[in-house]
Amino acid sequence: MAPCTVSVIDADSAADAPGDWVVFRWDAPLPAPERLALPAAAAGTADLVVLRPGRRGRHVVDLEREPDALLLDDAVLLFRRRVLRAHDLRPEPDLAPDLAAALLAARYLLAVPRPKVVVGRLRGLAATTVDRSDAGRYSGAPQRLADVLEQARGQRGAAPRWLQNLCLRQLFAYLREDRRLAGVSLSPAAIEAFHGALGRAVQQIDDEAIAACRCADATEEARAALLIGIRRRHAHTQPVRRRDPARGLTRVSYFFADESPEERVTVDGDLVRAEHHKVRAVLVVGKHLLAERIVWIPDTAQLRVDGAGEVVLHRSPAVRPSAVRYRTALSEKRAVVRIVARDLRIRWRARGIAARRRYRAAWLLMDRDVAAQDNAEHLYRYLVAAEPDINAWFVLARDSPDWPRLEREGFRLIDYGSVDYFTALLNCAHLISSQADDYVCLPFRRHMLGRPRWRFTFLQHGVLSHDLSRWLNSKPIDCFVTSTPSEHEAIVGDQSPYVFTDLEVQMVGLARHDRLLRLAQHAERRWLLVMPTWRPGLLGGRTLGNSRALLAGFWDSEYARAWRGFLADESLRSLCEEQDWQLTFVPHPNMQDYLDGAQFPEHVKALRFGHVDVQVLIAGAAALVTDYSSLANEAAYIGRPVVYYQFDRDEFFGDFRRLGSWSYEHDGFGRVTETVHDAVAALESIALRGGAEPEYADRIARGFPLRDGQCCARTVAAIRAIEGS
């Protein structure tokens, strides 16, 4: 039989093209129409054809029997032309392509009594990039998902399960985007409209569909938000337990809405009090829908929660054995053969006697992969001097500018990303870093090298001022260092957004502050430091580790113009001459490669982090000017005045960070300015007074209670406590 013909038409066109099947053209390139042609035998059994990358063969799906099989991500959809014309169906023009395609597929399949779908494979399909941070996605699409569910209820008495699953995948994608650090900034009206549509949609979806959904975005928190929070039930999820054998404790957590359920912790039938516990506030697209109860109890204890209203969520399937995972990886992509072979060599080497002896109970410390000079370097130096029995190593890329310096000093260095690095990871007891990016705390493919057995300590890069819970909550942190009472409470306190309790979080101070305090005692204050933080939107994707690609047109951005304008200001130049200050510009490490070829006024000295001792600079600062950098805390720690130049605060806080309870105006260590004129005026006031204004001097004095030179010692004690010693 001859194959059926396929027409490719624009998304805003009517389905009046010739042929049996229609494919709508979106922004992404499509294969040639002849590659989309279907054998008549396959086409005769299908109402919709879904072609996806990475699929083997072709099979027919009866959606009434297999409601989970309709996966539309990165797919090409083939619609029967006669069905489109009979029901006047076409994509909605004001929606993003992925949303328009999903809604069209939903309405199309509702028009068919018992829809059958042919799922096939098409080589060469590229994954599409969806901009889920676009605020426009939160306006029309959720309402239309609710509309199509209500339409199905009107036609059939209830939405079919396949439609519920299709809509759930879209809704869970919104909740996933909300968990990102940047997320999307919505107005109060947009938040209310979104939740109104979300509530309408969830009313048409069965509890079982939500509880059983296993798409990648359907986390336990997201499913609880729909099952309990949106439905406004007095209910809670089944407690989840995770043992920590080294501590002899078990972590128990569950979600609830409305009032906290009754909870009993017992040992041998006797009531006991849990020492480490909290209630975390869960914000879902701008609304507090849930709370999470987190309790650490002894391994011998039992925690029982009132069974009334308990909601059981289906657990993820068990992980397959490693041999099966290897075979699957090889069958799916032959290009991974070399990677698999390399990983097998690493595993074999790591199990050898030499490697186990060399890295037995090792403490691996690192800052960034390409740079040191942060808390890990300072803690390593302390371990060598004060704790020689600890098997300490320092991880750094061999081509880092810091490598020769540390090598001369006698650091035991491991090249980041090398075979030796992975061998050490598979044998070490502790991984300790000032960074919590995935390349640090999740450094290898678990399905290849196995589950990490080390304990991860997050030394922090600075003092947290903004709400980074959406980023840090997913990190496997066993010990979390804090420095100030307000920072500590913002993380461990009840109703904070973080999942960490006062068991994991220890207020011990930053390791590098011990040296900074010593340097500050005798330093001559002659630098006016300008040290802004970075902007993700002005950098490309990661190239290796923490390195990022540079973008053309950077020097035309508002960020670059604002800082160049500040550095070139004549009033600032005159002030520096009067005070004998050296105006020194040190960009964030992520931005410093833009210095290549950059031109600044002659009186400005531009430096790179890797080429200077930043602590010496801060200790010798007359004042520090920054926008949002945590380096303001470094200056405040040793009593140096600070000025905040925040020319883009609305954009920064709308698109990059989420504000926590900490406020620059009420808690910051210096005047907040938005113009060059005001920033220079603040510096003139500092020069006139010979230091910070009284209000800010008082905040600086009260801000850091741990200024005794013992931060490293306390950090080591906190790390050892992880193992119950």
N, C-alpha and C positions, 0 to 999 in steps of 0.2 A: 504494500500500500504506500502511496506517496505521502511524504511528510506534510503536516499541516503548516500553513504559512503564518508568519508573525510580522506585524507592523509595529514600528517604533514611532511614537508620536510625542509631541510636546505635552507636558503635564496640564497645560491650560486648554488643550484641544478637546473637541468632542470625539467620541469613539466612532467616527464614521469612516475611518480608513479601511482599505481593503484587507482581506485576510481573516483567518479564523480567530486569531489571538492578538491581543494588544499589549504592548509594553510601554509604559510612560517614561519619557526621558526627563530625568532630574538634572541636577548640577553635575553629578558624577558621570564620567564617561561610561558608555555601554559597549558591550561586544557587538560585532557586526550582526545584522539580523539573521544571516544564514546560520550563525552559530547558535541562535536561539530556536531554530526550527525543531519541532517535536515529531517523533515518529507517531504515525496515526494511532497505533495500538495504545501508546501511553496517553495521547491526547484524548482518546475516546473515553477514558475512564475518569478524567479529571474535571473538576470545576475551576480549580486554581492550580497554577504551577509555581512552585517556589524553588528557584535555583540559588544555591548557596555555595560559597567557597569551602574547600576542605571536606566535602561530602563524597562518599563512595556510592556509585551506582544510582539507581532510581527506584523509588518504591511509592506505593499508593497508601495514603493515610485516610482513614475514616475518622473525622474529627469527633463524631459522637462517641467512638470507642477509645480514641487516643487524643484527648483534649490538650495534652501537653506538647504535642508535636508541632504546633504552629509557631515556628521561630522565624522572625522576619528581619532580624539584624543582618545588615550587609547582603541582603538578598535581592535578586531580580524577580519581580512578580509578573506572571503572564496571566492576563484576564481574558475570558471568552468575550469576544466583541458583542455577540448577541445578548448576553446577560447585561453588559454595560448599557447597551442601547435600550433594552426592554425596560430598565429601571432608571434610566437617565442618570447614571453614576459617573462621576469624574472626580479627580482629586480636588481638594479644597485649596484655592490659590493662596490664601494668607497664612498657611502653615508651613513649617519646615518640612523638607521632603520625607524624612523618616516618620514624622507624625502624620502627614497627609497620606502616605502609603499605608500605614497601619489602620487609619480610620476608613480609608477606601476599602481595604481588604475586609474589615469588619462588616461594613454595610453590604458589600458584595456577597459575602458568604451568608449573611442573614437572608438574602434574597433567594437562596438555594435551599430546598427542603432538607436534604441530608447531605451536606457538603463533603466532597472528597477532594483531597489535595495530593498532587504528585510532588514529592520532594526529590530534587535531583542535584547533581553536582555540575558546576561549570568552572572549568579551569580559568585562571587569569582574573577572577573577580578580586578587586582590591577592597580592603576594609574602608568604610566611610568614616569621616571625622564629623562628629556631631557636636555642635557648640551648645552644650546644655547650660552654659552660663548666661545665655541670652534671656533677659527678663521677659521677652515677648512669648517665650514658650510657656510661661506660667499664666498667660491670660486666656487665650481662646481654646487651646487644646484640652486642658482638663475638663472644661465645661462640655466639650463635644464628646469626650469619652463618657461622661455621665449621660449625655443625650443618647448615645448609641446603646448604652446599657438599658436605659429606660425604654427606648424604642423596642429592644428585644423583649423586654418584659411585656410591653403592650401587645406584641405580635404572638408571643409564645407562652405567656404567663410567667416566664422566668428567663433570665439570660443563660444561654447554654454555657457549659463549662469551658469550652474552647474560647468563647468570647471573654469570659471572666479572666481566664489566664492571659489572653492577649492584652486586656486592659491593665491587669495587675503588673505585667512587665513594664508597661509605660509608667504607671504610678510609682513603682519601686525605683525606676530610673530617676524620677524627680527627688525622691528621698535620698538616693545615693549622692546626687549632685549637692544636696544640702549638707552632706557630711564632709564635703571637701573644705579645705581651709579657706580658699577664696570664696567658693560658693557663688551665690547670686544675690544682689542687693535688690530687695523689693520694697515698695512703699507699703504703709499700713493698709491702704485700700486694696492693693494687689494681694497682700497676704490674706485678707478676709475673703476676697473673691476666690483665691485658690482653695482655701479650706472649705468654702461653701461647695465648690465643685467636687472636691475630694470626698466630702461627706455624702453628697448625692451619689457618687459613683460607688462608694463602699456599701451603701445601702442595698445595692443590687448584686453584691458579690457574697457568696456563701462563706461562712467561717472556715469550712473545710478547705476551700480553694486557697484562702490566705494562709492557713496553718501549714498546708502541704506544699506551697510554692517553693521551688528550689532554684529559681533563676539566680544568677550571680549577685544581683542587687537585693535579693530578699533576705537580708540579715535578720537575726532574731529581733533586734531592736526595731527594724522597719516593719516586720510582721506584727509585733506587739503594738506599734503605733496605730496600725489599721484595725486590729482586732479589739484593742482595749481603749486606746486613746481617742480615736475617731468615733468609735461606738459609745464612748463615755460610760464604760462599764465599771462597776465596782468589782474588779477582778485583778488577777495577777498571773504571770506565767509560771510554769514549772521551774523550780530552782535548778540552776546549773552549778555543778561542783567541779573545782579544779584543784587537785592536790599540789602542795609544795612540800615534797618529802624532806628537803634539807631543813626547812623551818619547822617541820612537824605540824603544819597548818593546812587547812583547806579553805579555799575561797568559794563562797556561796553567793550567787547573785540571781536576782529575778526582777522583772519589770512589773509595775503596778500603776493603776490610775485611781483617782479619787483618794480615799484614805488608805494609809498603810495597813496591810493585813496583820493579824496577830501572829507573833513569831516567838518560838521557844527554842532556846539552846540548852541542851542537857548533856551531862556526862554521867553515865551509869544511873540515869533516872533523876539526877539532881540538877536543878536549874543552875546555870552559870552565866556570867556576863561576858560577852564578847568584847575584847579590848580594842579591836581595830574594826571600825565600821563607818558607814556613811550612807546618805541618800543623795543620789546624783540627779540633778534636774536634766531632763531630756527635752531639748528644743527641736521642734520639727517644723521647718519652713516658717520660722518666726513665731511659733506658738508652743507653749509648754503643754505637751499632750501626755507625757509619761513621767514617771520617776523610776530610778533603778536603785534597788537596795543592794548594797555590797557589804558582806560580813566575812571576816576571817575568824575561823573557829579551830580549836585543836582537832587533830586527826581523830582523836577518840570521842569527839563530841558529835551529837546529832542536832540538826536544825530542822524544825518542823514549822511549816507555814500553814495557816488556816486553809483547809482544803476548799472552802466555799469560794466559788468563782474561779477556780484554777483553770487556766487555759494551757493545753498541751500543744506545743509546736513540734512538728516533725523534725527529727535530727537529720543532719547531712549524712550521706552514705559513708561507710568506712573507707579509708584510704586503701588503695590496692597495694599488694606487695611490690617491692622495688623491682623485681624481675619483670613483672607484668608492666610496670610503668616504663621500663627501658624498652621493652618490645613495642609498646604503644608509640613511644616517641620515635623509634626507628621506622615504624610502619607509616607514620603520618608525614615524616619529612626526612628524606635520606640525608639532607645536608647536616643533620645533627650527629652523624656518625662520629666525626672527629671530636665533637664536644663530649659525647658519651664515652669515647675511648679515653679522653683526657681525664674525665671525672673518675673513671675506673682506676686509672693509674694513681690519681690522688688518694682514693680510698685505700688502695693497696699500700701506698707509701705511708699513709697516716697510721695504718695498723702495724707498721714495722716497729721493731724494738728501738731503733735509733730515734725515730720521730717521737715515740711515746716517752722515751727517756728525756729527750731534749725539751719537749713542751708539756711535760707532766705538771698538772696543776698550775699552768702558766696564767699570768695576767697579761693580756694583750691590750695595750693602750694606743689610742689614735685620736687625732683631731680630724681635720679634713684629710682626704686621701692625698691632696696636692700641697698641703701646708700644715705646719705645726703651730707653735707659739700660742697655744690655748691651754685650757685646763689640763688636758691629758699630758702635754709635755711637762708642765710644772709638777703634776702628780708623779710622773715617772721619775723625775729628778729627785723628788722626795723619797720615793721607794728605794732608789739606789743608795741614798745616803743613810736613811733611817730604818729601812726594812730589807736588809740585804738577803734575808732568807726567802723572800718572795721571788719567784721565777718570772721577772718582768721583762717584757719586750715592747718595742715601739714600732707601730705600723705606719708606713709612709711610702708614697710613690718614689721610686729611685730617681726620677727626673725632677723632683721637687727642689726648689731653691734652698729649702731647709735641710735637705739630705746631707750635703757636705759639712755643714755646721754641726749637726748632731753627730755625724760620724767622727768628726775630729774630737768631739767631747766624750766619745766612748759609748754612745747609745747602742744598745743591741737592736739593730734595725731589721725589719722584715719588709720586703718590697710589696706594696699593696697590689693585689691581683695576681701575684705569682703563685706557682705551685707550692712554694714554701709557706706562703700566706694561708692557703686553704688547708695545708697540712697542719699548721699551727691551730687554726680554728677548730679542726676536728678533734684536737687534744686538749685545748685550753680549758681552764675553769672559769675565767672571767673575761668578758669583752667590755672595755671601759672607754667611753668616748664623750667628747664635748658636743658631738653631733648625733642626731637621731634620724638622719635620712636613711632610706632603705639600703643604700649602698654600704652603710656602716652596720646597722643592726640586723639586716636581712641580706647578708652578702652573697649567698649562693643559692642555687636551685635545689630546694629541699627534695624534690622528687628524684634528683640525681645523687646528691651527697648525703641525704638523710636528714634527720631532725637535729637541730643544734642542741648541744648539751651544756653550753656555757650559760652563765648568768650575765645579763646586760645591765651595766650601770651607766646612767645618763648624767654626765657631769654638768651638762648645760654649757651653752656658749655665753650666756649672760643671765640677767634677772628677767623673768617673764613679766611683761607689762600688759600684753594683749592676750586674748583668749585663743590659745592654740590647741584646745582640746580636740577639735576635729582632726587634727594632724597627729597629736601625741597619743590619743586614746587607743589607736591601733598598734602602737609600738610595744614590743615585748620587754618592757622595762621592769627590772627587779629592784633596782635602787635608783631613786630620783632625787637629785640634789637640789636644795633650795637655799636661799641666802637671807631673806628678810621675812619678818612675821607676816606682812601683808601678802607676799607672794605665796608663802606656805599655806596660809588660810585659804587663798583663792583656789588652791589646787585640792586640798584635802577636806575643806569644810563642807558641811551639809549644803545641798542645793547648788554646789559648784558643778560645772559641766564636765569635770574630769573624772575618770574611772579609778583614780589612784587614791589610796587611803594613807593614814599616817604610819602604816606599816612599811610601804614602799618609799614614801617621801620622807626625807630626812633633812632638817635644816642644819647644815654643817658649814655652809659658806663655800665659795668658789676657790678651788685649789690655787689659782693664779694670784689671788688676792694676798697671799702671804708675802710673796716677793714684791708685789706692787706696794704694799705697806712699807716694806723696808726701803725701797727706792725713793718713796715720797719723802722720807724723813730728811734727806739731804739734797734733794734735787733743786736746781735753780729754775725758776718758772719763767721761761722765755719763749715758749711756743704758743701761738694761737692756732689751735687744731681745728680743722674743718673735716668732719668724718661722717658723711651721710650713709644711710643704708641703701639697699638695692631695690630694684623694681623688676618683678618677674616678666612684665610685659615688654621690657626693653632688652630681653635676652631670648635666644632661641632655645631649642631643646638641649638636653644633656648630651655631651659627646662622650665623656668617660668619667665615671665617678661624679665629682661635684662640678666638673668643667661644663661650661655652656657655650653655645655658639653665639657669636656676635651678630648684630643686626645692622644693616645699612640704614643710614638716616638717623643714627642715635643722636648726633650732635645737633639735630634740628628738633629734638623732643623738648617738651616743657621742662623736664627734669634737667637735661643738660644745659638749657638756656638759663634756668633759674640759678643753678650753682655757678656757672661761668659769670653770670651777672653779679652774683654776690662777691665772688673772688676779685672781680675787676672794679668793684665800687671804689670811687675816689675817697669817700669819707672813711671807708674801712682802711684803705692804704694809709691815709693820714694818721688815723688812730694807731695803727701798728708802728708807724715811724715815731710818733710821740712816746709810745710806751716801750719802744725797742722790742716789739714782738716780731717773731718770724712767722709770717702767715704760711701755714703748712696744710696742704690738701692731701688726704689719704682716703681714697675711695674704698668702698666695700670690696673684699676679695673677689666677689662674683662680677664686679664691674671694672676692675682695675686694668683689664686688657684693653679697654677703650683708651687708656692713656697713650698707647702707641700712636705717635703722630699728632697727638693733641698739643695745642699751644695755649699757654697761660701767660698772664702778665709777668714781667721779670721779677717782681717782688714776691711771687708765689712759688713755693717749693712743693712739687708734686712727688709723692712717694708711694711705693707699693708695700703692701703688708709683708710680703716675703723678703723684702730688702731692708727692713728696719726692725728694731725692737720696739714694738708698739707700747709696751709697758714703760719703757724709758721715755717715750714721747709723752704719754699721759702724765707720768710723774712730773715731767718738766713743763706741763701746760700751765699757762696763765689762765686759760679758759678753753672750753670745748664748745664748738658749734656743731649740732647735728640736726637731723630731722626726726627720726624715730629710732635711731640705733640704740641698742642696749649698752653701748660704750658710755652713754651718759651715766650709767650706774658705776662704771669704773672710775670716772672722774669724781663723782659724788663720794665714792668710798674713801677717797683720800682728800676730800674737802675742796676739790677744784670746782669753780663755778661753771654753770652750763647755760647755753641758750639754745632753744629749739626753733629752727627755721622750717615751718611747715606750710609751704606754699600750695601744696596739693592735698590737704588733709581730707577733703570730701572724697576725692577719687581714691586715695590710699585706703581709707577705712571702708569705703564702699566696695572696692574691688579686690583688696589684698588681705586685710586682716579683719577679724571680728573683735570689737572692743570688749574687754572684760570690765571688771569693776574698777580697775585702776584708771586714773584720769591724769593726763598731762597737766591740766589746769589746776587740779586739786592735790595731786600727789607728785607731780614732776619736780625736778631739782633746779628749774630755772624758768625764765620767762618764755611763754609761747608766742611766737611771732609768725606772721604770714607774708610780710614784705621785707625787702632788703633794708629799707629805711628803719623799720622797727627792730630788726635784728641788730643792726649796727648801733641803734640807740641803746639797746640792752647791753651791748658790749661797752659802750661809753659809760654806762652806769656802773658796771663792774670795775672799770678802770678808775673811775672817780672814787669809789668806795674802797678799792684795794681788795675786793673779794665779792662774794655773793650778797645780794640784798638780804635783809634780816629774815624775811619769810622763807626764802629758799635755803639760807644757812641753817635755819632751825630744822627744816625737812632733811637736809643732808646729815645733820647731827643725829637725828632720831632714826634715820633710815636703815642703818646697818648695825645691829647689836653685836655682831661677831667680828670685832676688829682686834684680834689678839694674836695673830700670826699662827693659829692652830687649825686652820681650815683643812690642810692636807691630812693632819693626824686624825681629825674627826671623820674625814672622808674614808680613810682606810678602815677605821673602826666600823663605819656603816656598811662597807663592802663585806667585811668579814662577818657581819651580823646576818647577811643573807644566808649563810650556811649554818646558822644557828649556833655559832661559836662566840 
